[in-house]
Amino acid sequence: MIFDLDNWQEIAAAMHKNKLRTALTAFGVFWGIFMLVIMLGSGAGLRNGVMEEFKGTATNSFFMWTQVTSKPYKGLQPNRHYDFTTEDGVALKQNIPELKIVAPMNQLGGYESENNVVRGLKTAAFSVYGIHPQLALIQQFNLIEGRFINAFDIRDSRKVAIVGERVIDKLFAPGENPMGQYIKINGVNFMVTGTLRGAGKGDQARQQAESIYLPFTAFSQAFNRGNRVGWFSVMSAANVPATLAEEKAMALLKERHKIAPDDARAIGHWNMEVEFNKLHGLFTGIELLVWFVGIGTLMAGIIGVSNIMLIVVKERTREIGVRRAIGAPPSAIVSQLIMESVTLTSVAGYTGLVAGIGLLELVNKSLPPGGINMFVHPGVDLTVALKALGILILSGALAGLIPAQRALEISPVEALRIE
């Protein structure tokens, strides 16, 4: 049946006979699949853009910092200030096997503060951090030149610095090599041993490009921090949920600093895994909604095809009667009508699929590198295209079933009487 040239010629003749009707019906299917592809591609672009924000940080990581206690505990009053210490980091590693990395960090002047950095006659304000080299396993750093902070820098409290590209732009002359040069931070000289550009996108990339990173021990020594820690960057062990590791870490820190176990305000924390899962669930819901709306739109077009096929059956009642009278089996009638329906939906749908993918590719090429406003690489993959194509073929077959059943109910004798 499929390879019968006469059948295909008959299908082409039937469509050509009613060109306007065929075109309007095909447009409904075209628009349904076109909108489905566009919505799926746009959703993928939004997902890619948002997930780029997580690209520079391990998703099984979390961060903890001190706040003010809110409840009395063991004779201590609420609204109490306290500090994390390097001993807390050691205790976390020794007592909680679910933790893989515990990296203490400090920032000169506190969160989001900037400090005067001097080189020669140039002065600028940048964020200055004291870090451990293990932080590079939690947070991505893209070195341009030189090296990152290492264990020897920590052991010997070396006064070295890793600087972002914006720091170089403001403190060094164009084309000048910053490697081995000295910068002065709050009156203390540090030698530049590495340069980096911001990793990922958005605030994190901008922050890294405008920051200076020092060995944690040299930072504490130069700026009189002693054993105080501003916050801990922590990564859970493999196959250990970060939420579980975070609960155990916070419980231990509360015990060490005599904080009520149910004091939810005393320790500030931010869990990358929780935020990532929230966004993943959100985009899964968006994708399901897009499929629901898109398939609904496509079904409207398919219903139009089914209605047109019912009209076709009515118009061709005499023809069907003649074919039945000369011995055509019911399967031949059914397959003929289903082939017409599948052909119409497949051609229109495939055109809509190609048009949708083409438009997404055009948008993708017109976007600047890295996308805009958290919208990156819109498009659909091969799996989605194959799913859409499968839906088309199945929908076309379903659209022809009811008209085919109606055709079988026609009595050959009654059909031959129709003028």
C-alpha positions as CSV (number, residue, x, y, z in Angstrom):
1,M,0.0,0.0,0.0
2,I,2.8,2.5,1.0
3,F,4.7,1.8,-2.2
4,D,1.7,1.9,-4.5
5,L,2.2,4.9,-6.8
6,D,-1.5,5.0,-7.7
7,N,-2.4,5.6,-4.0
8,W,0.1,8.5,-3.8
9,Q,-1.2,10.0,-7.0
10,E,-4.7,9.8,-5.6
11,I,-3.7,11.5,-2.3
12,A,-2.0,14.3,-4.2
13,A,-5.0,14.7,-6.5
14,A,-7.4,14.9,-3.5
15,M,-5.3,17.6,-1.8
16,H,-4.8,19.6,-5.0
17,K,-8.6,19.5,-5.6
18,N,-9.2,21.5,-2.4
19,K,-6.1,23.6,-2.1
20,L,-7.5,26.2,0.2
21,R,-9.0,23.7,2.6
22,T,-5.9,21.6,2.6
23,A,-3.7,24.7,3.2
24,L,-5.8,26.0,6.1
25,T,-5.9,22.5,7.7
26,A,-2.2,22.0,7.3
27,F,-1.5,25.4,8.9
28,G,-3.2,24.3,12.1
29,V,-0.8,21.4,12.4
30,F,2.1,23.5,11.3
31,W,1.4,26.1,13.9
32,G,0.9,23.6,16.7
33,I,4.3,21.9,16.1
34,F,6.0,25.2,15.4
35,M,4.9,26.7,18.7
36,L,5.8,23.5,20.6
37,V,9.4,23.6,19.2
38,I,9.7,27.4,19.9
39,M,8.5,27.0,23.5
40,L,10.7,24.0,24.2
41,G,13.7,25.8,22.7
42,S,13.1,29.0,24.6
43,G,12.7,27.0,27.8
44,A,16.0,25.3,27.1
45,G,17.6,28.7,26.5
46,L,16.3,30.0,29.8
47,R,17.4,26.8,31.6
48,N,20.9,27.0,30.1
49,G,21.2,30.6,31.1
50,V,20.2,30.0,34.7
51,M,22.3,26.9,35.1
52,E,25.3,28.9,33.8
53,E,25.1,30.7,37.1
54,F,25.8,27.4,38.9
55,K,28.6,26.4,36.5
56,G,31.4,27.9,38.6
57,T,30.5,26.2,41.9
58,A,30.1,22.6,42.9
59,T,26.5,21.7,43.4
60,N,27.2,19.6,46.5
61,S,28.6,22.5,48.4
62,F,27.4,24.9,51.1
63,F,28.6,27.9,52.9
64,M,28.3,28.9,56.6
65,W,28.9,32.2,58.4
66,T,28.2,33.6,61.9
67,Q,25.2,35.7,62.8
68,V,23.7,36.8,66.1
69,T,22.2,34.2,68.4
70,S,18.4,34.5,69.0
71,K,17.9,32.3,72.0
72,P,19.4,32.0,75.5
73,Y,21.4,28.8,76.0
74,K,23.5,27.4,78.9
75,G,23.4,30.7,80.8
76,L,24.3,32.8,77.8
77,Q,22.0,35.6,76.7
78,P,20.5,36.0,73.2
79,N,21.8,38.5,70.7
80,R,25.3,37.3,71.3
81,H,28.1,37.8,68.7
82,Y,30.7,35.1,68.2
83,D,33.3,34.1,65.6
84,F,34.2,30.9,63.8
85,T,37.8,29.8,64.3
86,T,40.4,27.7,62.4
87,E,39.9,25.1,65.2
88,D,36.3,24.8,64.1
89,G,37.5,23.8,60.6
90,V,39.7,21.1,62.1
91,A,36.8,19.8,64.2
92,L,34.5,19.6,61.2
93,K,37.0,17.6,59.2
94,Q,37.8,15.2,62.1
95,N,34.3,14.6,63.4
96,I,32.1,14.5,60.2
97,P,33.2,12.0,57.6
98,E,30.5,13.2,55.3
99,L,32.6,16.3,54.6
100,K,35.2,16.2,51.8
101,I,36.5,19.7,51.9
102,V,36.3,22.4,54.6
103,A,37.9,25.6,53.3
104,P,38.0,28.6,55.8
105,M,37.7,32.1,54.2
106,N,38.1,35.7,55.3
107,Q,37.3,38.9,53.6
108,L,39.0,42.2,54.4
109,G,36.4,44.6,55.8
110,G,33.6,42.0,55.8
111,Y,31.0,40.9,53.3
112,E,30.9,42.9,50.0
113,S,33.3,45.5,51.3
114,E,36.1,46.9,49.2
115,N,39.6,48.1,50.2
116,N,42.2,50.4,48.9
117,V,44.8,48.7,46.8
118,V,47.8,50.7,45.7
119,R,50.4,50.2,43.0
120,G,52.7,53.2,42.4
121,L,50.5,56.2,41.9
122,K,47.4,54.2,41.1
123,T,44.8,53.4,43.7
124,A,41.6,51.4,43.4
125,A,39.1,49.5,45.6
126,F,38.7,45.8,45.3
127,S,37.4,42.9,47.4
128,V,40.3,41.1,49.1
129,Y,39.9,37.5,50.3
130,G,42.0,35.1,52.3
131,I,41.5,31.6,51.0
132,H,42.8,28.0,51.1
133,P,43.9,26.3,47.8
134,Q,41.1,23.7,48.4
135,L,38.6,26.3,47.5
136,A,39.5,25.7,43.8
137,L,37.8,22.3,44.2
138,I,34.5,24.0,45.2
139,Q,34.6,27.1,43.1
140,Q,36.0,27.4,39.6
141,F,38.9,29.8,38.9
142,N,40.1,30.4,35.4
143,L,43.8,31.3,35.5
144,I,45.1,33.5,32.7
145,E,48.7,33.3,33.8
146,G,50.9,32.1,36.7
147,R,49.7,29.8,39.4
148,F,47.0,29.5,42.0
149,I,47.6,29.6,45.8
150,N,49.2,26.3,47.0
151,A,49.9,24.5,50.2
152,F,53.4,26.0,50.5
153,D,51.9,29.5,50.5
154,I,49.7,28.4,53.4
155,R,52.5,26.7,55.3
156,D,54.9,29.6,55.0
157,S,52.4,32.5,55.1
158,R,53.7,33.8,51.8
159,K,52.6,37.3,50.8
160,V,51.5,36.4,47.3
161,A,48.3,37.4,45.5
162,I,46.1,36.2,42.7
163,V,44.4,39.1,41.0
164,G,41.4,39.4,38.7
165,E,41.6,40.9,35.2
166,R,39.7,44.1,36.2
167,V,42.4,44.6,38.9
168,I,45.0,44.4,36.2
169,D,43.2,46.9,34.0
170,K,43.0,49.5,36.8
171,L,46.4,49.1,38.5
172,F,48.7,48.2,35.5
173,A,49.5,50.0,32.3
174,P,48.1,48.4,29.0
175,G,50.3,45.6,28.0
176,E,52.3,45.6,31.2
177,N,52.9,42.1,32.7
178,P,51.7,42.0,36.3
179,M,53.6,38.8,37.2
180,G,56.2,39.3,39.9
181,Q,55.0,42.9,40.5
182,Y,54.0,44.1,44.0
183,I,50.7,45.6,45.0
184,K,50.0,47.2,48.4
185,I,46.9,46.3,50.4
186,N,46.2,48.3,53.5
187,G,49.9,49.1,53.7
188,V,51.1,45.5,53.2
189,N,53.0,44.4,50.0
190,F,51.9,41.3,48.1
191,M,53.6,39.9,45.0
192,V,51.3,38.9,42.1
193,T,51.9,35.3,41.2
194,G,48.7,34.6,39.2
195,T,46.0,36.4,37.2
196,L,42.5,35.1,36.5
197,R,39.3,36.0,34.6
198,G,35.8,35.5,36.0
199,A,34.5,32.0,35.8
200,G,30.9,31.3,34.9
201,K,28.5,34.2,34.3
202,G,26.8,37.0,36.2
203,D,27.7,38.2,39.6
204,Q,30.2,35.4,40.3
205,A,32.2,36.2,37.2
206,R,32.1,39.9,37.9
207,Q,33.2,39.3,41.5
208,Q,36.1,37.2,40.6
209,A,37.3,39.6,38.0
210,E,37.3,42.4,40.6
211,S,38.9,40.5,43.4
212,I,42.3,39.7,44.9
213,Y,42.9,36.3,46.6
214,L,45.6,35.9,49.2
215,P,46.8,32.8,51.2
216,F,44.6,32.4,54.3
217,T,47.5,32.4,56.7
218,A,49.2,35.4,55.2
219,F,45.9,37.3,55.2
220,S,45.4,36.5,58.9
221,Q,48.9,37.5,59.8
222,A,49.0,40.7,57.7
223,F,45.6,42.0,58.9
224,N,45.7,40.8,62.5
225,R,42.9,38.2,62.2
226,G,44.4,35.6,64.4
227,N,42.5,32.4,64.2
228,R,39.2,34.0,63.2
229,V,37.3,32.7,60.2
230,G,34.7,34.7,58.3
231,W,32.9,31.7,56.7
232,F,33.5,28.1,55.7
233,S,33.1,26.9,52.1
234,V,32.3,23.2,52.4
235,M,31.9,20.3,50.0
236,S,30.2,17.0,51.0
237,A,31.8,13.7,50.2
238,A,30.9,11.7,47.1
239,N,27.3,10.4,47.1
240,V,26.5,12.3,50.3
241,P,23.7,14.8,50.1
242,A,24.9,18.3,50.9
243,T,21.8,18.9,53.0
244,L,22.7,16.0,55.3
245,A,26.3,17.1,55.6
246,E,25.2,20.7,56.3
247,E,22.9,19.6,59.1
248,K,25.7,17.7,60.9
249,A,28.2,20.6,60.4
250,M,25.8,23.2,61.8
251,A,24.9,20.9,64.8
252,L,28.6,20.5,65.6
253,L,29.3,24.3,65.3
254,K,26.3,25.1,67.5
255,E,27.7,22.7,70.1
256,R,31.2,24.1,70.0
257,H,29.9,27.7,70.4
258,K,27.1,27.0,73.0
259,I,24.3,27.8,70.7
260,A,20.8,26.4,71.2
261,P,20.2,23.5,68.8
262,D,16.9,25.1,67.6
263,D,18.4,28.5,67.1
264,A,17.8,29.0,63.3
265,R,19.2,32.4,63.2
266,A,22.7,32.0,64.8
267,I,24.4,30.5,61.7
268,G,23.9,31.9,58.3
269,H,24.0,29.3,55.5
270,W,23.5,28.8,51.8
271,N,23.2,25.4,50.2
272,M,24.0,25.1,46.5
273,E,22.4,21.7,46.3
274,V,19.1,23.0,47.6
275,E,19.0,26.0,45.2
276,F,20.1,23.8,42.3
277,N,17.3,21.3,43.0
278,K,14.7,24.1,43.3
279,L,15.6,25.4,39.9
280,H,15.8,22.0,38.4
281,G,12.3,21.2,39.7
282,L,11.1,24.6,38.4
283,F,12.4,24.0,34.9
284,T,11.0,20.4,34.9
285,G,7.6,21.9,35.7
286,I,8.0,24.5,33.0
287,E,9.0,21.8,30.4
288,L,5.9,19.7,31.4
289,L,3.7,22.8,31.0
290,V,5.2,23.6,27.6
291,W,4.6,20.0,26.4
292,F,1.0,20.2,27.7
293,V,0.3,23.6,26.0
294,G,2.1,22.6,22.9
295,I,0.4,19.3,22.5
296,G,-2.9,20.9,23.2
297,T,-2.3,23.4,20.4
298,L,-1.2,20.5,18.1
299,M,-4.3,18.5,19.0
300,A,-6.4,21.5,17.9
301,G,-4.8,21.2,14.4
302,I,-5.2,17.4,14.4
303,I,-8.9,17.7,15.2
304,G,-9.1,20.0,12.2
305,V,-7.5,17.3,10.1
306,S,-10.0,14.7,11.4
307,N,-12.9,17.0,10.6
308,I,-11.6,17.6,7.1
309,M,-11.2,13.9,6.6
310,L,-14.9,13.4,7.6
311,I,-15.8,15.9,4.9
312,V,-13.6,14.0,2.5
313,V,-15.4,10.7,3.3
314,K,-18.8,12.4,2.7
315,E,-17.6,13.8,-0.6
316,R,-16.2,10.5,-1.7
317,T,-19.1,8.3,-0.5
318,R,-19.9,7.1,-4.1
319,E,-16.2,6.4,-4.8
320,I,-15.9,4.4,-1.6
321,G,-19.1,2.5,-2.5
322,V,-17.8,1.6,-5.9
323,R,-14.5,0.3,-4.4
324,R,-16.4,-1.8,-1.9
325,A,-18.7,-3.1,-4.6
326,I,-15.9,-4.3,-6.8
327,G,-14.3,-6.2,-3.9
328,A,-11.9,-3.7,-2.2
329,P,-11.3,-5.1,1.4
330,P,-12.1,-2.8,4.4
331,S,-8.4,-2.7,5.2
332,A,-7.7,-1.0,1.8
333,I,-10.3,1.7,2.5
334,V,-9.0,2.3,6.1
335,S,-5.3,2.4,5.0
336,Q,-6.1,4.8,2.2
337,L,-7.8,7.3,4.5
338,I,-5.2,7.0,7.2
339,M,-2.4,7.5,4.7
340,E,-4.0,10.7,3.5
341,S,-4.4,11.9,7.1
342,V,-0.8,10.9,8.0
343,T,0.6,12.5,4.9
344,L,-1.2,15.8,5.5
345,T,-0.1,16.0,9.2
346,S,3.4,14.8,8.6
347,V,4.2,17.2,5.8
348,A,2.6,20.2,7.7
349,G,4.2,19.1,11.0
350,Y,7.6,18.4,9.5
351,T,7.5,21.9,7.9
352,G,6.6,23.4,11.3
353,L,9.4,21.4,13.0
354,V,12.0,22.6,10.5
355,A,10.7,26.2,10.7
356,G,10.8,26.1,14.5
357,I,14.4,24.7,14.7
358,G,15.5,27.1,12.0
359,L,14.2,30.1,13.9
360,L,15.8,29.0,17.1
361,E,19.1,28.6,15.3
362,L,18.8,32.1,13.8
363,V,18.1,33.5,17.3
364,N,21.1,31.5,18.7
365,K,23.4,32.9,16.1
366,S,22.2,36.4,16.6
367,L,22.9,36.3,20.4
368,P,26.3,37.6,21.6
369,P,28.7,35.0,23.1
370,G,27.4,33.8,26.4
371,G,23.8,34.9,25.6
372,I,21.9,37.7,27.2
373,N,20.0,38.1,30.5
374,M,20.3,34.5,31.5
375,F,19.2,33.3,28.0
376,V,21.8,31.0,26.4
377,H,21.8,28.6,23.5
378,P,18.1,28.2,22.8
379,G,17.3,25.0,20.9
380,V,16.0,21.5,21.0
381,D,18.0,18.3,20.8
382,L,17.5,15.3,18.6
383,T,15.5,13.4,21.2
384,V,12.9,16.2,21.4
385,A,12.7,16.4,17.6
386,L,12.2,12.7,17.3
387,K,9.5,12.8,20.0
388,A,7.7,15.6,18.2
389,L,8.0,13.6,14.9
390,G,6.5,10.5,16.6
391,I,3.6,12.6,18.0
392,L,3.0,13.9,14.5
393,I,2.8,10.4,12.9
394,L,0.6,9.0,15.8
395,S,-1.6,12.1,15.7
396,G,-2.1,11.7,11.9
397,A,-3.1,8.1,12.3
398,L,-5.5,8.9,15.0
399,A,-7.0,11.8,12.9
400,G,-7.8,9.3,10.2
401,L,-9.3,6.6,12.3
402,I,-12.7,8.1,12.9
403,P,-13.2,9.0,9.2
404,A,-12.0,5.6,8.2
405,Q,-14.5,4.0,10.6
406,R,-17.2,6.1,9.2
407,A,-16.3,5.0,5.7
408,L,-16.6,1.4,6.6
409,E,-20.1,2.0,7.8
410,I,-21.2,3.1,4.4
411,S,-23.2,0.4,2.6
412,P,-22.0,-0.1,-1.0
413,V,-25.6,-0.2,-2.3
414,E,-26.6,3.1,-0.5
415,A,-23.3,4.7,-1.7
416,L,-24.0,3.8,-5.3
417,R,-27.5,5.4,-5.1
418,I,-25.9,8.8,-4.1
419,E,-25.7,11.2,-7.0
